[in-house]
Amino acid sequence: MHRHDTYAVGSTLAGVQSFNYRRSRRDSLPGHTIVLHPDEAHDGQAGTDEGFQYRMIYVEPALFQAVLQGRALPFIEGGVTTDSRLAAATRNLLQDVDAPLEPLEYSEAIAELALALETVAGTPARRPKGDFLAAQRAHDYLHAHRAQVITLDDLEAATGRDRWSLSHDFRMFYGTSPYRFQTMRRLDMVRCMLVRGTSLADAAAVAGFADQSHMTRHFAKTFGLTPGRWLRIAASERDVWRLATNVQYSCGSAAYLRRHSQERSNRCPCPPAQPQRQPSVANAKPLT
C-alpha cells in the first residue's frame, strides 16, 4: 500500500485493473475512470492473468482549488466511476502524454477536470453571474491574436477578469472555451490558405500551430477529415470559396459581425502574410 499527496486520476485502457482502496477491493474496466483522493492508501494489480493497461495523471489539489474558488475539493466515493463527462475530461489531459498541450489548452483541461469531478462528487456548485464585457474583450483578443500562443495570464491582463471566472464567462456567452474558439479561428485560416494553394506545412506555421502534425490532429478532430481529404472535396465543388469559408460564428460584437460579413462576401479573412518560419523538410508531410 502507498499514498500520494496529489489526486491520481486515470483511465483503464485494457484488462481489469484492481486495487484496494478505503478497505475494499475495486475493479476498473476499459472506459472506467479511477479517481484516488490525496493521502488515501491504495495499491494496484492485475485483476486477471491477462494483465492490464492504464494511464494516470497526478494533479496537485491546489490546481483544482484555484478553479473551485473556495468550494470543497471533490471526493469520489469508491474510487471508480463510469461518468462519461469525467472520462472525456480525463482523456483530454492524458493526451498530453503523447502531444504536449498548449498553455491555454492545458489550463482549460484542468478546469474541465475539476468541474467534472465536482459534478460526479455531487458537490453543489455556485452559479456566479457572468461578465459579458470581459468575455467580449477576451473574444476580440483571441481573434486578434489567433496565430499566437496565448495563456490565461494574457487573457487576465487583456480583460481585467480573473482567469477562472473569465473561462466561465466565455463559455456562458460564446458556448465554447477560449482555447477551442482560438483553435477554430486558426483552422479558418488554414482552410482559407489551403484553398489559395498554400502548403500544409506553411499553413500550419502561419496559423500558429506547432507543426503540421499538430494542425492535422486538430483539423481531423474538428472536421472529421484530414486537410488533404478536405481540400480534394473542396476542389470538386463549383463554389470552392463558399465551402472553404462557410463558418458559423458566435457573434458578440459589431466588429466581429463585420468580419463575418467580409467573409461571407468572399473577401478572404486570412492575412496575406508569408510564413514566419520555414518548416524543415523532415516536418513536411504529403496530403493524405
N, C-alpha and C positions, 0 to 999 in steps of 0.2 A: 504494500500500500504506500502511496505517496500523495503529496499535495502540491498545489500551485497557488501563488498569491495573485493569480490572474484568472479571468474567465477562460475556460477551454471550450471552444465551440468548433464542431466539426461535422463532417458527413461520412457515413459509411458508404463505400463505393462498391464493395463486393464481399460476399460471405456473411458470416454472423460475427459481429463484434460484441463481445461480452465483457462486463466489468462489474465489480462490486462497488456499490455506492449507497451511502446512507443505510447501511445494514441490510441491503437486499441486492440480489443479482439482477442486472439489467442486460437486455439484449437489444442490439441495434441492427437493423437490416438495411440493405441498399435503399436510399431515398430518405432514410430517417436522419434526424439531426440530433447530435449529442450536445448537451449544454451542462458543463460542470461548473458549479459556483466556486468562487475563490475560497481557499482554505478548507475545502471538503475532501476528505481522504477517499482515494479510489485506486483501482488497479486496472488492468486490461489484459485480455487474452482472446484467442480464437474460440468461438462457440462451437465449432465443428472441426473435424480433421482437415477440411479443405482450406482452412485459414481465412484471412480477411484482408481487405484493403481499406484505408481511410485517409482522410486529410483533416488536419486540425489547425486552428489558429488560436493564438493566445492573446487576449486583449486585456490591458490594464483597466481596472474598474474606473479609474479617473477619466478615461476616454468616454465611457458610457455616461458618467455623471455629468460631464460637460454638456452632453446632448440633452439629458433628462432635466437639467437645471434644478436640482434640489429634490426631485422626486426619488422615491426609494429605488434602489437597484433591483432589477427583476430577478426573481428566483423561479426556476423551472423545476417543479416537483417531479422527482423520478429520474431526471437527467436525460430523458429521451423524449422526442416529440415528432409527430408526423405533420406538423403545421406547414402548409405549402409556402406561406409568405416568409416564414423563418428559414425554410430550406433555400428559397431563392436569394434571400439576403446573405446567407452563409456562402452560397456559391459565388456571389459577386465578390466577396472578399477573398475567397480561396483561389480565384483566378489570378490573383497577384503572384501566386507561386510560379505560374508559367509565364505571365506577361505583366511586368510591373505596372501598377495603376498610376495615372497622373495624380498630382496632389489634390485637386478638386474632386476627382473621381473617388479617391481613397477616403477623403473626409465624408463624402456623401454615403459611401458604403458603410462606414462606421455608424453614421446616424441612422441609416435604414436598419441595420442590425440591432441597434439599441431600441428603436421603436418597435421592431418586430418582437424582440424579447419581452418588452413591456406588455405588448398585446397578448402574447401567449401566457405570460405570467398572470394576466388578469388584473394588472395594476391600473386603476383609473387614471386617465391622462387628462390634464387640463387642456382646454382649447383656447389659447390666447387669441385676442383679436389681431388680425394681420395688419401690416403697414403696407398699403398699396404703393405709396410713393417710393418707399425703399425698394420694393420688388421691381418697380418700373425702372429705377436707376440701375439696379443690377441687370435687368433685361437689356437695357441700352448699352451698358458697359460690356456685357458679354458679346453683344452683336458687334460692337466697335472693335473688340479685341479678340475676335473669334479664332484667329490663327495663332494666338499666343497661349502659353501655359499660364493658367490663372489659378490662384489659390483662394481659399476662403478669407485669408488675410487681405488680399486685394479687394475682394467684394466688400469686406467690412470698411476698408478705407474709402471706397468709392460711394458707399451708401450711408455710412454712419450708423448702421444697424449691426447688432452682434450677430455672429455667424450662424448660430443655430436658429435664432428667431428669423433671420433672413432666409435661411433654407426653407423653413416652414412657410414663410410669406410667399416665396417664389412658387412653391408647389400649390399653394392655395389659389393664387391668382393666374398662374400660367399652366397649371395642370401637369407640370413635369419638373424635374430637378434642374438646378443651374448647369450642372455638367452635361446632362442629357440635351438641354437646349443648345449649349455651345457645340456639342458634337454634331447635332443636326445641322447647324449653320455651317460647320466645316464640311459636312457631306454635301450640302447645297453647292459649296464652292467646287468640290471635287467633280460633281456631276456636270456643272457648268463648264469646267475646264476640259473634261473628257470629251464633251461634245465638240469643243473647239479644237480638238486634236492634241491636247497636252498628254504626255505620257503618264502612266500610273505613278511612277516614282516622283516625277516633278509635281504632279497634282497633290500628292500626299505631302510633299515638302512645303509647298506654298500654303496649303490649308492648315498647316500646323501639326500634322500627325508626326509621330516619332520616326516612322519609316513606312514603306509601302505595306508591309505586313500588318502594322498597326491600323492603317487606314482600311485595308481589305477586311480585317476582322470586324471592325465597326460597320463597314458597308454591308457585309453579308448578314450580320446580326440585325441590322435595321431593315433592309430591303429584301432579304431572303435570296439574294443573288450576289455573285461575285461582281466586281466592277466590269470585268471583261464581258461577262454574260449580259449584264445590264446594257452595256454600250452596244452590243450586237443587236439586242432587241430594239433599242432606241434608233439605231441606224436603219432598221427595217420599217420604221414608221414614216409616214409622209410628213408629219409635223414633229420633227425631232425636237425643236426647241420647246414646244409645249410639254412634251414628255419629260424633258430634262429639267424643267423649272416649275412643274405643277406641284408646288409645295403648299401645304396648309399651315398657316401661321396662327399662333395665338396673338391677337392684336392687343396692344396695351398703350400705344401712344400714336399720335398723329404722324410722327416721323416714321414710325415703323410701317404704318399703313401706306405712306408714300413709297417706301421701299418696296412694299408688296405690289403696289400699283406699277412701279417701274418694271418689276419682274414680269408681271402679267402682260405688260405691253411690249414684251420681247427685247427690252434693253437689259443687257447682262448685268446682274447684281454683283458679279465677281470682279475684283480688281484686276487690271491687266498686268499686274506685277510679274516679273520673272522670278524663278525660284531663288530663294535666298541662299541656298546651298545646293551643290550638285551631288546627288546621290552617287555612291560608288557603284561600279558595275556589279559587285557582289550582292548589293541590295536590290538590284533591278530584277523584276520577275515578269514573265510573259503574261499576256492576257489569258485568263482561264475562266 
